[in-house]
Amino acid sequence: MSKIYKIHKWLSIVSVLFFLMFCITGLILMFRTELNAWAQGGTNHTSSSMAMGQEETPIFDYADEGALLVKAKYPSKDILNISPAMGASHLLRYRIIESSATVAPPARMGMGGDYALYNPNTKTLITSHHETPAHPWVRSVLHTLHQLHTRLDLGKVGIYLVTFLSLVCGVSIVSGIFLYGPFRKSFVKSSVLSNYMKLSTLHREFAMVATVWGFILCITGVWIGGFFIANDSYNADVLHTAKQELSTGQSDVLQPSEAISRIMKAYPDRQLISIDYPSKFNDHHYAFYLGAENDDDPAMFLGQPVYANLYNDSTKDMYSTKTIPWYFTGMTTMINLHIHNHNTMVLKLLWAIWDIVLIVGIVTGIILTIKKKCIRSNALESKVPVEIQHVWRTPICCSMLVLLGFIVPLWSNPITNTIAAICLTIPLIVFFVSLVKGFNH
């Protein structure tokens, strides 16, 4: 057991500060939509008043009319990309750039750069993006926090580091599980509740109740980081092949509806996520990103890139792509477990409480390490006069409920969201009752 304690201690020292940073940044980013709406002065473009049933008419059917409005309003700009707006699938997002620009800003599909939003319901462009927000600093802060949370603000190298650190944090949590029983016994054996033992109790209880919570966030973080690394390699491979296969010419620029019709005929079993216009920034080729036909949220998978040269004479059309690797299977589920299974305010607040519980467990662990009053191995291994019956029963039951709280919202509807909220609330109640009893004895 002393070896496990040493492993746990060193892994915790390596990862704990980064894990704390991930928890704090994640806690704030959880309310990014609400904070962005507040920063704009209280407006929220995803409100139900602007909503439109995408089931009635596919959003890309409005690509032509939106493009005409964008060109009319911004005659000096070119359209680089069309895609549904993130978090608002009833809006079309047009990424635009000055025609005279020589360098395009870093962007991925519809993300990044300057843009205009088109609302097919009102037949108007939403221009609030270009207006001065009520709190302009919010967007900058959220962007910085997102960069820290996903890549330590270090670019591609940061993704590798975050993936590795998430793995170390996960192993640290698992090793801590093996110490739970011995620590409980050593606490019962102690007749005097010293300041150190009080701190140790806090760390033990807070960390143990959040074990499954923290482990799922860590393991999904590893999976997501690994996916983005693999996906970058896959996209580079597809692009390299496309440059060779489409090097014979440049694509004509067609009406959006015509270009979309062509790609849908070539790939009838897919759905369109995003479309890049031919431009000087992509060697004058179209780039379509396609998702699975029945995927409710295909953009989460980032899509299969298909590069194309399309011509007025459709018989000359050329396409280049590569099949999505088999090991990308299940990635949507892992992303949703980490990000998209707390879409109601009640679930967000519960997630925030659980995140705070995890933060307290981390902070108390840091303080214990600084104190350097490690419990001796003979204290862990000695026989205990007071036996604790069923020491694992409550943690296991609570862990199962937390696991359900993660999984059930993947099928998001009022019933599953309510069930998830109940599953996440019960362990918190049990935890706080146990904590109060522990300090009253």
N, C-alpha and C positions, 0 to 999 in steps of 0.2 A: 504493500500500500504506500510506503514511503516513496517508492520509485514513481508511482502514479502521481503522487503529490508534487514531486520535482518536475515531472513532465508538464503537469497542469500549470505549475508556477511559471516555468520558463515560456511556455506557449502564451500564457496570459500576459506576461511582461512584453513579449514581442507584439502582440496584437491589440492589447486592451485600449490604448489611446486612439488607435485608428477606429476600432469598433465603436468607441464612445462618439467619435466624430461622425461615423455613419449613422448612429442612432439619433444624434441631435439634428443633423442636416435632414435626415429622413422625416423626423417629427415635423419640421417646418414645411418641407416639400409636400407633405401629406395634404396640406391645405393650400396648395399652390393655386388652384382654380379660384377659391374664395379670395385669396390675397390679390390675385391679378384683377379680379372684378372690383375689389375695394380700391386698388391703385388707379383704376380707370374712372373712379368717382361713383362706383356702385353699379355700373352697367355690366351685364353679362350676356355675351352673344349666344350663349347656349340656352337661354331661357326658353320656356315653353311657348311664349308668345311668338317666337320666331321659328319654332319648330315646324318640321314638315315631314310627313310620312315618306321615308325613302322607299318603303315597300310599294307605295303607289306609283312612283316614278323614279327610276334610278337617277342618282345625282348627276352622273356624267351626261345625261341627256340634255342638261342645261349648259354644257361647256361652251357651245357656240355663242349663245346670247351673252354669257358672262364675259367671254373673250372680246366681243364687240364693245361692250361697255368699258372694259379695261383699256382697250386701245383708244377709245374715244376720250377717256378721262386722262390717260397718260400717253399722249402721242409720241413723246420722246423716249419711251421705254419699250423694251421687248419682253415678251412672256417667255420664261424659261421652263415653267412647270405648272401643271394643273393637278390638284388633288383635293379630296375632301379635307376640310379644316379639322385639325386635331381637336377632339373633344366636342365637335359639332358637325356630325356627318351630313346635316342638312345644308351646310354652307360649302361653297367651292372656294379654294384658296389658290390664287394666282401669284406665283413667285415672279417678280419683275426686276428688271435691271436697265440702267441707262443704255441706250443703243451704242453710245460712244465708249462704253466701259471696255477695258482691255483685260480685266481680271474679275472673275466671279467670286463672291464671298463663299466661304465654306458652307455647304448645304447638302442635305440628303433628302431626296424626293421632295416633299413639300416643306421640309424644315429648313430654317435658316434664311437669311437674306431679307430683302424688302418684299412686301406682298400687299395684295388687295383681296378682300373677301367679298364674294357675291352671294346674295340671298335670293334664291329663285322664288321664294314665297312673296317677296315684296318687289322683285325685279330691280333691286338697287344694289349699289356697292356700299359696303360698310367702311367708313373712312376713319373710324376712331383710332385705328392703329397709327395714323399719321398726325393725330391731335396730341397735344401735350397732356399727359395723364395727370390726375389730381396728385398722385404720389409717384413721381418718376423714378425714385430710388428703389422702389419695390422690385421692379423687373430686373434691374441690375443685380440686386442682392440675390434674388431667386436663381438667376443664371449662374452666379458664382457658387451658390450652394449646390446646384445641380452638377456643376463641373467637379466640385470637391467630392460629392457623393458617388459619382459614377467613374471618375478617373483621376481623383486627387488634383485636378486642374493641371495635369501633366501630359495631356494628349493621349496618343496611343500607348505610350509607355505606362501611363497611369492605369489603363484598363488591365494590363498584365499585373500591375501591383495590387490593384483592388481585388482581382480574381484570386491571387495568391493569399492576400491578407484575409479574404473571406473564408478560404479553406482553413487557414491557421485558426481563425476564430471558431469555426465549426468544430475542429478537433479539440480546441481548448474547452468548449462546452461539453463535449462528450467525455473528456477526461474528468471534468468536474462532477459528472454524474456518479462516477465510481467513488467519489469522496463524500457523497451526501450521507450515506449510512454511518460511516465512521465519525463524521463530524457531529451528527445527531447524537451518537452515543457518548462522545467526549463531552458534549454540552450537558447531557443528563448527569454524567458522572461528577461534573463540577458542582460543588455545593455553594459556591459564591459566584454570583453573576457580576464579574468584573467588567470594567469598561471595555476591555478587549473582547470579552465573551459577548457583550451586548452587540458590539460591532460585527463580530463573527456571526452572530445570530441573524443580524440584518442581512449580511451578505449571503448567508446560506439560504434564508427563506426567499429573499427577492430573486436571487439567481436561479434557485431550483424551480420556482413557480414559472419562471420565464424561459426555462430550458428549451422546450419545444418551440416556443415563439422565436427565440434567438437562433436556434439551429435551423429552422426552416428559412429564415431570412438569410442566414449564411450560405446554406447549400443552394438556394435559388440564386443568390448573388454569384456563387461560383459558376453555376450553370449559365447564367445570363452573360457573365464576363467571358466565359469560354465560347459561348455562341457568337458574341460580337467579334471575337478574335477569328473564329472560324469563318464567320460570314464575310469579314473583310477580305480574307484570303480567297473565298469563293467568288466574291464580286470582282476582285482583281483578276482572277483567272478567266471569268466570263468576258470582262472588258478586253483583256489581252487577245482572246480568241476573236472577239468581234472586230477589233482593229485589223486583224489579218483577213477575216472573211468579208468585211465590208469596205475594204480599202480601195475598191475599184471606183467608187463614186460618192457623191453627196446626196442626201435625201432632199426631195422637194418638201416644202412646208405646206401641208394640207389643212383644211378646216379640221378643228378638233374632232367633230363628229365623224368625219370621213376616216381620220387616222384611227380612231377608236373602233370603228366598224371593221377596218382591215385587221387589226390585231385580234379582235373577237372572232373573226372568221378563221384566222390562223390557229387560235387557241380557244376553241369553243367551250372547253371544260374548265375554264379559269374565270376569275373576275378581276377587273382592273383596280389597282390600288392607286397608281400614280403614273403620270406621263410627262416625260421631259421633251421639250421641243428641240428640234435640230438647231444648233447654234455654233458659233466659233469656239465655244467652251467645251463642246463634246464632239468635235470633228464632224459636225453637221449630220449626226445620226439621231434618230428617235431612240428614246429609252423608255420602255414600258416595264412597270413592275406589277407582276401578276400574283394573285393569291388563290387559295383553294376555292372551288366553286361555292361550297356551302359554309364557308368560314364566316362567323358573325362579325369578327374583327380581324380581317386579313392583314391590315397594316401592322399588327403586332408582330407578324412573322417577317416583316420587311420585304417579303416578296421575292419572286424569281425574276431577275432582270432579263429582259429580251430587247436586244438592240436591233434596229431595223433601218433600212433605207426604203422609204415609200415614195412612189412616183405617181404622177397623174395617170400614167398607164399602169394599172395595177398588176399587169402580167410581169412587170420588171421588179416587183417588190422582193426584197431580200431580208431574211431574219437570221439572227445569231444568238444562241443561248446555250446553257448547259443545265442539265437536270439538277434540282436541289439535292444536296447530299442527304443520304438516309439518316445521318446522325443529327439532323436538325429536327427530327420527329419529336414531338412533345414539347418543343420550345415555347409555344404559345401558352401552354398550361403553366410552365415554370415562371414565365413573365407575369401571368395573371396572378399566381400565388404571391408574387412579390409586390405587385403594383395595383392590380385591378380587381381585387376582391374586397374592397371597402369603399364602395361608391356612394353610400348614403352618409348623411351627417352623423347618424347614431354610430355606425360602424367606424367612421373616422375618429370620433371621440373615444370609442373603446380602444381602437388601435393606438391612439395617443396615450391613453392610460397604460396600456401594456408596454409601450415604448418607454414611458417614464419608469415603470417598474424595472425594466431591463437596465435603464441608465443608472438607477439607484444601486442595483446589483453590481454594475461595473465600477461605479465610484467607490462603493464600500470595499470592493476587492482591491482597488488601487491603494486606498488608505491602509488596508491590512498589509499589503506588500511593503509600503513605505515604513510602517512601524517595525517591520522585520522581526515580528514576534511569532514566527511560524510554530505551529503546534508540533511537538516532537513526535516522531514516528512511534515511540513506545506508548505514547498516550493514545494513539490511534489504534494500536494493536493490542493494548492491554484488555483484560477481561472487564466487563462492565457489570457492576452489581445490579443495576436497574436495566432490565431488558425492555427494549421498545418493540411492542408487537405491531406487526403490519406497517412498518416504517415506509414501505413503498406504495401502500394502497392509495392514499390521498394524492400523491404526486402523479401516479399513473392515471387515475381517474380524471384529474384536472388536465393532464397532458392530452388525453383522448378528446376532451371537450374543446381544448384549444385547437387541436388538429381539425376537428369538425368545423370550428369557427373559421379556419383558413379555407377549407375545401368547399363547404356548402355554397358560399357566395359565387363560386365559379358559374353556377346556374342562376344568374342574378334575376330575382323577382321578389315581390314583397314578402312572400312566405319564406323563401330561403334566406333572405336578409334578416328577417325576424328570428329565425332559428339560429343563425350565426350569432346574432347579438346576444341571445340567451346563452349560447354555448360559451361565449367569451366573458359574459358577466358572472356566471356561477363560479368559475375558478377564482375570480377576483374577490368575491364575497368570502369564499372559503379561506382564501389567503389572508385577508385582513382579519377575519375572526381568529385564525390560527396565530397570527402575529400578536394580536392583543392578548390572547390567552398566554402566549409564551412569555410575555413581559410582565404579566400579572402574577405568575407563579414564582 
